Amino acid sequence: MGHLTFVAVIAVLFTLFTETEASAFVYNYERLRIAGLICSGLLFFGGVGVLLYNKCSRRSKKVEDDSSEI
């Protein structure tokens, strides 16, 4: 029984020390910043594209309507 308790204590201590060394929350801030800038740029240009798409489609419909009336 004493050996089993000793092994259990060693296992608990081992897991405590390995979790602090191998932290999953270590960030590469340079890469994170670049990814954020790319994502915000894509969202910005996508929004501008959506806004301009409606204006371009309206102009083409008006041109088609004018030619059908003549």
MODELLER restraints for C-alpha pairs under 7 A, 6 or more apart:
rsr = mdl.restraints
at = mdl.atoms
